Amino acid sequence: MRSPELRQVENDVPPERERLSEEETEAVRADCRRAIEEGTKRLVDSCPPRVPTGPVRYAKNGPTLYIGLLGQAFGFLHLYERSGDSGQLRLARAYLDAAAGAIARSGYAPPSEWLSFHATGGFSAIAAVLADRQGDRAESDRHLARYLGLASVAAAPDYPTEDLLWGRSGFLFGAAFLREHLGRDRVDPEQVAPALEAMIATGRRHASAHARDLTPGPHGRTPLLYLNLNASVIDWFTRAAIGSAAALPQWLARQAARVATAYGVRAFDLAHRYDLSLVHGLPGNLYVMMHFPELLAARPASEEDVRKSLDCLTDYLDAEQGMPELLPSPRSDASQKRRRVGRFTDRVHWCGGTPGLVFTFSRAFTVFGDATYREAAERAADHVWKNGLVCKGNGICHGIAGNGYAFLALYRATGDPRALDRALHFARLSQSPRVTEQQRTPDRPWSLYEGLMGTLCFYADCLDPARARFPAFEV
């Protein structure tokens, strides 16, 4: 019989050793400084800032922030913001220029279809901040205007997704990022208000249409629910993966998507479309909307729906099992059986598991001041502490560094020193041979979200926890 797949390494830190002494804290931080210095050299040598040769496709070598050259540019900008090292600022510019060349050669769809900060739309946002840091206000203003020019697209009622990586939610995050890094006077919240209103309207529509499919908890049914996947997104994503010049594969992908929609069984359709993941589901969208509390406060019904949805999320969070799926699916059942693991305890990734709820509830506690949200964030963090030494790697999307960021977020929201010590423990354990020998190599080992670039950002933020921000997710 095939042996079970190892999903995580046991966290062997006993309760009495969770708190670190001053000497231990400085030792961890010294290791982080060394890892940043050595890792930067390895990264630049192995993934130099140049336009890829051959076809440029999202799924392989695209310029996106998640796995591509744009992510390297953002990562070095992030390191520069922490250290003030002008060399890292120059690296950020070099990778941004390489990303520009890759975008030009990729044949991607127009920016109106890739509006998210995490996709090619994010090029303008990152370029605006980078130009500002280099003292070129005119260039910064041009890129800022180009990014905010996507607001009308983000507000369109028929935009295909609220997804953080590809859709409305990602656009709203980019606006919050620009407002934070360029100054509130340069980004008028009312410019993005229609996009937020469209997101609320979509969430209400889905929640109403599928209310009978959700089992109500103590707080009832969530008034907001978001679509993970549909035919429009399948078509849109496929064109990005294969390149816009490939007309026949595009046409075939569109027909397949339409057939799946026309003849799909309702139960199958629902099971694959809704979940509680941060990147594709309700928690991430709530998190992003809470970056505009003044817009929510001016729309009491929307604020009420956000808060009730947060309350409903607390019903799904189990202290021992973590975060279940909103609608468990046949696909996930088969996956759990194949891996021979429990349904819940392996959902310990930032992108799709309990760590994401730490961010959502920490933000809710910061914005609304409700102790219920702090308790929920701490409950989720306890689950991450117990199960979060995952074997997918040290990356931030689905790795130890991303899980460590959850503790940094909780620390900033609550000031609890234990949360900071847990983050430092994860930084130390991520460099321990006992853990690293069990880890798999990411598909994109140098990227921001899957690879070394994001890990270096985590180490840098462990050195300055008051300013720590999960790359391209926290502002």
LUMDOBA-572383 format. One record per residue: residue in three letters; x, y, z of N, C-alpha, C, O in turn. Coordinates in steps of 0.1 Angstrom, whole numbers, plus 5000, padded with zeros to 4 digits. Atoms other than C-alpha are relative to their C-alpha. Layout:
alaXYZXYZXYZXYZ...
//
This chain:
met500849885000500050005000500950125000501950135007arg499349875001501250354992500050075013498950085020ser499949934987502550535023499350134999499350204989pro500749875000500650845034501050114996502250114999glu499249885004501951175020500250085012499350125019leu499749924989503751375046499650144997500150214988arg500649875002501851705049500750115009500750225005gln499549914990503551865079501049935009501049815011val499050054990506451835103499550045014498950145016glu500549984986505551805140500750135006502050145005asn499549884993506052135159500449945014499549925022asp499650064988508152005188500450105011501150075021val499749904990508452335207499049985012497850005010pro500950034989507052255242499450145005500050245003pro500649884996504652515258500950095008500850215007glu499149924992507252625283501150074993501850154998arg498949945008509652715255499550094989500350144981glu500549925010507352915234500550145001500950214991arg499449874998508553245249501549994998502249915004leu498650005003512053335237500750105009500150215012ser499249914993514753495258500650114991500550094979glu499449895008516453815246501249944992501349984980glu498850065008519553605236499549914989500049914978glu500650085010517353355217499450084989499650054977thr500649915010515553635199501150064991500950064979glu498949955008518753795188500749904991501149934980ala499450105008520153465176499149974988499649954977val500950025012517053405154500150124990500250094978arg499949895009517353755140501350004993501450054981ala498750015007521053705133499949904989500549924978asp500250105011520053395113499250064989499550034977cys500849945011517453595094500950104992500850104980arg499149915008520053865085500949924991501149964979arg499150085009522453595072499249944989499749944978ala500850065011519653425053499750104989499650064977ile500449895010518653755036501250024991501150034979glu498849975008522253825025500449894991500649914979glu499750115008522953475013498949974989499249944978gly501150035009519553424998499950104988499550064977thr500049905011519653754978501049964989500649974977lys499050045010522853644961499549884992499749874980arg500450125007521453304953498950034990498849984979leu501149975008518253444940500450074987499950044976val499649925011519853704917500849914990500749934978asp499250095008522353444904499249904992499449874980ser500850115006519653184897498950054992498449984983cys501149945007516953414885500350144997499750235003pro499649865002518553724870498950084994498050034988pro501149915005516454024860500150024985500650124980arg500149985015516053964823498849934995498249845001val501250055007513253894799500249854997501249824991pro499850145004512653514795500149984985499550054977thr499950045014513653354763498949914996498349845005gly501150085004511053174743498650055003498650175007pro501449954997507253204747499850035015500449975024val500349954986506053394778498649965003497750014997arg501450044996503053224795499950015015500949985022tyr500249984986501553284828500449875008501249885018ala499850134992501752914840501449965000501749885009lys498650045000505452884832500950115005501750095014asn499049904997507353204833499450144999500150244995gly500649875003504853494832500550115009501250085019pro499549884993505453844845499250035012499450145018thr500949964989502853834872500750005014501849965015leu499449994987503453914908500149875008501049855015tyr500050134992502553574922501249914997501849875007ile498950095003505153374904501150054991502149994988gly499149955011506953604879500950115004501150145016leu499049904998509353884875499450125007500250195014leu500649894992506854144889500149975015500350065022gly499850034986507053954921501450025006501550075017gln498749974995510753984923500250155002500850205011ala499949854998510454364917499350045013499950125020phe500649974988507954384945500849965012500950035022gly499250054989510054174968501250085003501450115015phe498849924997513154384964499650145005500350215012leu500549884995511054694969499649995015499850085023his500350034986509754535001501250005009501250065020leu498850014992513254465013500650145001501250185012tyr499449865000514354825004499250085011499850165018glu500849924990511454965025500449965014500250045023arg499650044986512754765055501450045003501750085015ser498649984997516454825051500550144995501550195001gly499549885005516855145031501249984991501950084987asp498850045008519554965010499750044986498849984979ser500249965013519755144977500349894989499749904978gly499850115009521054834961498849924997498649874986gln501350085001517754654967499050084991498250034984leu500949925008515954954951500449994985499549984977arg499550025014518154914920499649874995499249854983leu500450135004517354544919498550004997498049944987ala501449995003513654624921499750064987498950014979arg500149945013513954854891500449914989499749904978ala499650095011515854594871499049894998498749864986tyr501050115002513254324877498750064995498050004987leu501249945005510454574870500250024985499250004977asp499849985015512054654836499949874993499449864982ala500050135006512454284829498549964999498149904989ala501450035000508754234838499350084988498450024982ala500649925010507754514814500349934986499449934978gly499650075012509654334786499249874998498849834987ala500750135001507954004794498550024997497949954989ile501449975003504554164794499850044985498949994979ala500149965014505254314760500149884991499549894980arg499850125008506253974746499049895002498949804995ser500850114996503553774763498749984992498249874991gly501350015007500553854741498849995009497849945006tyr501150014990498453884773498850084995498950174987ala501249925003494954024771500250145005501150165013pro499849864995494554394776499850025015499249935021pro500149984986494854534811498650005006498449965018ser501450004995491054564814499649865004498649855012glu500350144996490954184817500949955011500649855017trp499150044990493854164840500250115010501350165013leu499949874992493054444864500649975014501050075020ser499650024987494154274896501550055003502350044994phe498749974996497154394915501049894999502249914996his499150115001498554044914500249954986501149874983ala499850045014498254014876500750124994501350205001thr499249905007499654244850499550145003500350245001gly500549874995497454534863500950065011501150185012gly499249964989499754544893501350064996502050135004phe498849935005502654654871500050155002500950215007ser500149864999501355004871500150045015500750155018ala500049974986500855004909501450005006501950095013ile498750014995504354884917500950104993501850165000ala499249905006505855114891499850135006500750215007ala500349874994504155404907500750025013501250135015val499349994987505555334941501550014998502250095004leu498550005003509055254927500550144995501550194999ala499649875005509155584907499950105011500850195012asp500149904989508055774938501249995009501850095013arg498950014992510855624958501350044994502350085000gln498849955007513355714931499950154997500750214990gly500149865001512056074932499450054987499550174984asp500649965013510256084898498550015002497849914999arg501449984998506856224907499149994988498049934988ala500750005013505756264871499749864995498649824992glu500250145004506355904863499049925009498249845005ser500950064990504655794895498650034997497749954998asp501449965002501555994887499449934987498349904987arg500550065012501355844852499649855003498549814998his500350144997501455484865498850005010497949915008leu501150004991499055574893498750024992497749954995ala501249985008496555714868499649884992498449864990arg500350115008496855414847499349895008498449825004tyr500650114991496055174876498650045004497749965002leu501349964995493155384889499050014988497850014990gly500850005012491855404853499349874998498349864990leu500750135001490855034857498849995010498149895010ala501150004990488255134884498749974993497849904999ser501350025007485455144858499849854996498749804997val500150145004486254784847499749925013498949835013ala500250084988486354664883498650025005498149945013ala501349974996482954824889498949934991497749944994ala500950065009481354644860499249895006499849805012pro500850104993478454424872500349864995500249765003asp499750145005479454134849501449965000501849874993tyr498650044999483154124858500049865005499349835015pro500250144998483753754860500449955014500049845018thr499650064987485353714895500450115010500850225006glu499649924988485953874929501449955005501850005015asp498750064996489153664932501150105004501350204997leu498949914996492053824951501150004989501750114987leu498950005010494553714924499650064987500550114980trp500449965014492553794893498950114999498750164988gly501249925001489554004901499950135008500950195011arg500349884993487854284919500750025013501250135016ser499449994987489254204953501550044998502050125006gly498649975002492854224939500150154996501150225000phe500049865004492054564923499850095012500650195014leu500249924988490754704956501250005009501650105015phe498850014992493854574974501050104994501750175001gly499049915007496054764948499750145004500650225006ala500349864997494155084955500450035015500950145017ala499649984986494655044993501550005001502150095009phe498550005000498354964986500550144996501450195002leu499649875005498755284966499750115010500550205011arg500449894991496955494991501050005012501450105017glu499150014988499255365019501450044996502150115004his498649985003502555395000500250144993501350194993leu499949885006501855714981499450125007499750245004gly500749904993499755905005498550014997498149994986arg501450005001496055935011499450114991498350104985asp500449895009495856254992500049974985499550044977arg499950035014496756084960499049894995499049874983val501050105004494055814960498750035007498650025019asp501449974995490455924965499249875002499049804992pro500850124998488455644981498849994991498449884987glu501250005008485455744961500349954986499349914979gln499750065014487255644929499849855000499549804989val500150145000487155284940498749955007498449845007ala501350044994483755294958499149924991498549834996pro500950085008481855164928500449854999499649764999ala499550145001484054854927499749935013499349815013leu500450064987483454794964498549975000498049865005glu501550025000479654834959499749884991498849814994ala500350115008479754594930500449865006499749765004met499750124993481554334952499049975010498649855011ile501050024990478954374979498749944993498149854997ala501250045007476154334953500149864995499249784996thr499750135005477754024938499949905012499249795011gly500150094988478153864973498649985005498249875008arg501450014996474553934982499249914990498449824994arg500750085010473353784949500349855001499449775001his499750144998475253454954499549955013499049835013ala500550054987474253424990498549985000498049885005ser501450025002470653474981499649884991498849804995ala500350105009470753234952500249865006499649765002his499650134995472352954972499849985015500549905022ala500250004986471053015007499649865005500149825016arg500450134995469452675009501149895000500949795006asp498950095000472752505002500950015012501849935014leu499149974989474352645033499349975013498250015015thr500550034987473752505067500250115010501450155012pro499849884991473152795091500649965013500449855019gly499450024987475252825122499350095010498250145008pro500649924990474553015154499750144996498750205001his500349865005474753345135499250004987499150104981gly500850005012472553225107500849974987501949924988arg499350025013473553215070500750134997500250244999thr499349885004476153455056499350074990498750024980pro500749925010474653745037500950024988500450074978leu499149995011477753745014500649874997501049795006leu499450135005479053454993500650034987500150104978tyr499349975012481553454965500449884991500649774996leu499850105010482153264933501549974999502350064997asn498650045001485353074931500449984985501550034981leu499650045013485252954895498750004991497749954995asn501150015010482952994864500649994986501850004984ala499650025014483052954827500850124995501850104987ser499349885004484253314821501450005005502350034997val498650014994487253264844500849894993502049914991ile499250115006488152934828500550054986501750034983asp499649955014488153094793501250105002502250104994trp499149884998490053404806501449945005502449994999phe498850064995492653194825500749924990502049934989thr499450095010493252954797500750094989501850054985arg499449915009493953244773501350055005502350074997ala498849964994496553364797501149905000502349924997ala499050115000498253024800500549974987501749934986ile499650055013498452954763500550124992501150094981gly499649895009499053304750498950044991498249954985ser501249965008496553514731500149984985499149994978ala499950035015497953424697499449874996499249844984ala500450145003496753064700498550004998497849965008ala501549985002493253114684499349875002498249875009leu500850134999492252744681499949955014498849925019pro500150054986493152644717499050095008498350045017gln501049914993491252954729498649964997497849965006trp501350035004488252864709499549875007498449865012leu500450134994488252504722499850025015498849965021ala500249974986488652634758498750065003498050035012arg501349934998485652864754498949904998497949905006gln501150095002483552584740499849905011498749875016ala500050094988484552344768499350075012498650005019ala500649934988483652604794498550024998497850005008arg501449985002480252674778499249865002498149865007val500650134998479452304777499949965014498949915019ala500050034986480452254813498950085007498350035016thr501049914993478152544823498649954996497749945004ala501350045005475252424801499549875005498349855008tyr500450134996475352064812500549955013500349845017gly499550034987476952074846498949965009497850025009val501050044990475151894874500150115011501250155015arg500049904990474152144901500949975012501650065016ala499250034988475751964930501550014997502250065005phe498649995004479051934911500450144999501550185003asp499749865002478852294901500350075013501350155014leu499949934988478352424936501349955008502050035014ala499050054992480852194952501450054996502350055005his498749955004483752334932500150154999501150204995arg500049855002482852694933500150085013500550205013tyr500149934987482452794970500949945010500949825012asp499250054989484952764998500350125010499850235008leu499649904991486452955027501450044999502150095008ser498649965002489853015012500250154999499350224995leu499749865000491553345015500150064986499650174984val499749955013492553384979498750004991498550094984his501150015009489353264962498650015007497650015000gly501350014994486653284988499650125009500250235007leu500649894992484753495014501050075009501050195010pro499249934990487453565040500950104994501150214999gly499149905007489853735015499250124996499850234997asn500749885005487153955001499550095012499550215011leu500349924988485954065036501350075005501250195008tyr498849944995489554135045500350124992500750234997val499649895008490154355015499050125002499450235002met501049894999486854545019500250085013499950205014met499749934987487854625055501150104999501450175009his499049905002490654835041499450134996500150234995phe500749885003488055095033498950025010497750035006pro501049994990486255135066499150134999498050135002glu500849875002485155495057498949984990497950034991leu501050035010483355365026498949915006497749935003leu501050094993481655085047499150085010497950075010ala500849924990480655335074499050094994498050124999ala500949915007479055555048498949924994497949984988arg501050095005477055255037499649905010500049785010pro500350094989475455105068499649864997500049765004ala500550135004473754815051501249914996501249794999ser498850085004477054705035500949975012501349855013glu499250034988478954735068499349895008500049805013glu500750114992476254525085500249874993500449775000asp499850135007476554255058501549955002501749835004val498650044998480354255062500149945014500849845016arg499950044986480054225100499349875002499849785009lys500750124998477453955099500749884993500749774998ser499250115007479553755073501249965009501549845010leu498950034991482453785097499549915012500249815016asp500650084989480253655125499749854996499949765004cys500350145005479153355104501349934998501349805000leu498750075001482853275097500449955013501049845013thr499550054987483453235134499349875003499849785010asp500750134998480852955133500749884993500549774998tyr499450115008482952755108501449975006502049875002leu498650024995486252785128499949915012499349955022asp500050104989486852485150501450015007502450025000ala498749984993489552515177501049894997502249924997glu499150115003490952175170500249974986501349944981gln499950045014490152105134500450114990500750094979gly499749895009490752455120498850044992497750064997met501149955009488752565090499649904990500349864981pro500550105010486552325071499650074987499750204986glu500549945012485252385036498550045002497849985010leu501449964999482052575033499049904994498049875000leu500850105006480652315010500949894996501549894985pro499150115004482751995011499649934987498449914985ser500350055013483051854976500549864998501449815005pro499550135004483451514960501550004996502249914999arg498649995004486751634946500950005012501949935013ser499249994989488051724980500049875008501049835014asp500050134993486851394995501049904994501749835001ala499150095007488751204968501550035003502349955005ser498749954997491851414975500449965014501649925016gln499650044986491751355012500249855001501149815008lys499850144999491350985007501349954993501949874998arg498750045007494250964982501250035009502149955009arg498849964992496551145006499949945014500949945021arg500250074987495150955036500250095012501050065021val499949904990494851265057498650045004497750024997gly501349954995492051425077499650124991500450194985arg500649905008489751675060500550145004500850234996phe499849864995490651975082501450035003501950145000thr498849964994494051955098501150044990502150104993asp499049975010495951975065499750134993500550174984arg500349875006494252305055500750115008500050195014val499249914992497052505071500950084990502150074992his499349915009498152735042499450135000498150155002trp500649875001497753105039498950014989497950074992cys500949985011496053075006498649935001497649984997gly501250084999493452805015499649955013498849855014gly500250064987493452735052499950105011499650225010thr500149934987493452855088500850135000500350235006pro499349874999496253115085499350124994499550234999gly500749895006494153325062499050065009498850185009leu500949954991491553355089500650095011500050185016val499349924990494153495113500050154995499850245002phe499949875006494553785089498650075000498550195003thr501349945001490853835084499450055013498950165014phe500649964987489853835120500950105007500450185015ser499149904995492954035130499650144995499550245002arg500449875006491854305106498650045005498450165008ala501349974995488254285118500150065014499450155018phe499849954986489454335154500650145000500250235007thr499449875001491554635143499050104996498950225001val501049915006488654795123498850025010498450145012phe501349994992485654715146500250005015499350045023gly499750004986487354665180499249895008499149905020asp500850104994485154365187500949885005501649824997ala499150104994486854115211499749864995500649784995thr500350135006485053825194500949974989501349864987tyr499250025011487153875164501549985004502249904998arg498750034995490353885184500149855005501149785002glu500050144995489353555201500149904988500749804989ala500050095012488653405166501450004994501949894990ala498749995006492053525153501049925009501949855003glu499150074991493853375184499749854998500649774999arg500350145002491953045179500649944987501149834987ala499450045013493053025143501549995001502149904996ala498650004998496553115153500549885007501649825005asp499650124992496652825178500049884991500949804992his500050125010495752585150501250014991501849904988val498949995009498452725128501349965008502249895002trp498850034992501052695156500149855001501249805001lys499950144998500152335161500349924987501049824987asn500050085013499852225124500750074989500750024978gly499649925012501552495103501449984995501850064986leu498750025006505052355097499849904987500249794988val500450085012503852235062501349974992502350034992cys498950055008506052045038500050044986500950004978lys500049965014505152225006501250104998501650124986gly498849915002508152465012500050115010499250115020asn499949894991509152785029499350124994499550235000gly500649895007507053005006498950075008498650025019ile501049924993504453255016498549964997497649975005cys501350035004501453124997499549875007498449875013his500350134994501452765010501249945006501649835003gly498850054994504552735031500250065014499350135019ile499849964986506052805065500150155002499650205012ala499849864998506953165059498650075000498450165008gly501349945000503353255050499249975013498550065018asn500650024988502153085081500650085012499950125021gly499349914991504753275101499450145000499350215010tyr500649875002503253595087498750015008498350125012ala501250004993499953505104500350055015499550125020phe499649964986501653545138500450155001500150225010leu499649865000503153875128498750094999498750205005ala501249925001499654005118499350005013498850115017leu500650014987498253885151500750095010500150165018tyr499249924991501054055170499750154998499650225008arg500249865002500454395153498650045004498450155009ala501449964997496654375159499850005015499050075021thr500350024986496954265196501150045009500950075021gly498849974992500454345208500449885009501349905018asp499750124992500653985223501449964996501749924985pro498650045003504353905226500249864997501149824990arg499950145003503653535224499949984985500549894979ala500250015014502453585188501450034993501749974983leu498749965006505853755179501049885002501749854993asp499150114998507753475195499749884992500649814987arg500350115009505853215175500450034986500949944979ala499449965014506753405143501549974999501949924990leu498650025000510353395153500449855001501349804994his499950145000510053025161499949944986500749864981phe500250055013508752965126501150044991501549964982ala498849965008511653165111501149915003501949874994arg498950094997514052945130499849864995500749804989leu500350135004512352625122500049984985500449884980ser499950005015512152715085501449984995501649954983gln498650025004515952705085500649875006501849855004ser499550124994516252385105500049884991499149854984pro500050125009517452075087498949905003498549834994arg501150104996514851865106498750034992498049944988val501149965007512252065087500350014985499549954977thr499749985014513952155054500249874993499949864981glu499850135007514851795047498749934996498749844987gln501350065003511151705046499350084989498250044985gln500749915008510251985023500249974985501249924981arg499950025014509451964986500450134993500350244999thr499649885007510852204960498850064993498149994986pro501149945007508352454948500150004985501249994980asp500049995014507352474912500850124995501550114985arg499349875004508752834910500950035012500550125020pro499249994988511552814936500650145003501050175014trp499549874997512653184932498950115001499250225003ser501149915002509253344930499650065014500150025024leu500549934988507553584955499149915008499349905021tyr501050074992504653364965500349855003499949805013glu499850144998505953014961501549975004501849865010gly498650034998509753054965500750095010500250145019leu499149934991512653224981499850155002500050205013met500249864998511753584974499050035011499350125019gly500949984989508753564997500649975014500350035024thr499350044987510853385024500950115005500950145017leu499149894996513353665024499350125005499750185015cys500949904994510553915029499649975014499650065023phe500450044986509453715059501150025010500950075021tyr498949984991512853715074500350155003500650185014ala499849854998513154095069499050055009499350145017asp501049954991509854145086500149955014499650015023cys499850054986510853935116501050095007501050105019leu499049904994513654195121499350135003499850215012asp500849884998511054475121498649985001497850024992pro501450055000507754325133499050115000497850084996ala501049904999506054655139499650054986498550104984arg500349965014506254725101499849884991499749904979ala500250125008505754365090498750014992497750044997arg501250015008503354325061500249884990501249874984phe500050115010502554015041500150064986499250144983pro499849945013503854095006498850004991498249894989ala501149995009501154214983498749955005497849914998phe501250034994498454145008499650095012498550125014glu500249914989498854365038500650144996501550154989val499549865002499254745037500250075013500650185013
//
